[in-house]
Amino acid sequence: MKTYYDPKDLKRFGKIADWDGPLAEKFFAWYGDVFEEGALTAREKALIALGVAHAIQCPYCIDAYTQDLVGRGESKEAMMEAVHVAGAIRGGASLVHGVQMMGKADQMSM
């Protein structure tokens, strides 16, 4: 089955340096630093990344962080919980904008 996203592109991500090496180097250095252990563990950062990947609907990121977490021995329950957290935040963000709609509708019906 053909998909819009080519799964092979995930492995080719480094190729972005072919068209702009200096900026790619900066990005990959920064990206690597972000995922270093700090106040958050690498595990926690990977779970956050998995949740964000679902919220922004990036199939490459979902693939990459699923592989990372499974490779770390992470539980399916923890991974799904991260996805539910992302879904709750995304859903809440959509719903809170309903207050803006309500205010506008109330203003127009005055």
Rosetta blueprint (number, residue, H / E / L):
1 M L
2 K L
3 T L
4 Y L
5 Y L
6 D L
7 P L
8 K H
9 D H
10 L H
11 K H
12 R L
13 F H
14 G H
15 K H
16 I H
17 A H
18 D H
19 W L
20 D L
21 G H
22 P H
23 L H
24 A H
25 E H
26 K H
27 F H
28 F H
29 A H
30 W H
31 Y H
32 G H
33 D H
34 V H
35 F L
36 E L
37 E L
38 G L
39 A L
40 L L
41 T L
42 A H
43 R H
44 E H
45 K H
46 A H
47 L H
48 I H
49 A H
50 L H
51 G H
52 V H
53 A H
54 H H
55 A H
56 I L
57 Q L
58 C L
59 P H
60 Y H
61 C H
62 I H
63 D H
64 A H
65 Y H
66 T H
67 Q H
68 D H
69 L H
70 V H
71 G H
72 R L
73 G L
74 E L
75 S L
76 K H
77 E H
78 A H
79 M H
80 M H
81 E H
82 A H
83 V H
84 H H
85 V H
86 A H
87 G H
88 A H
89 I H
90 R H
91 G H
92 G H
93 A H
94 S H
95 L H
96 V H
97 H H
98 G H
99 V H
100 Q H
101 M H
102 M H
103 G H
104 K H
105 A H
106 D H
107 Q H
108 M H
109 S L
110 M L
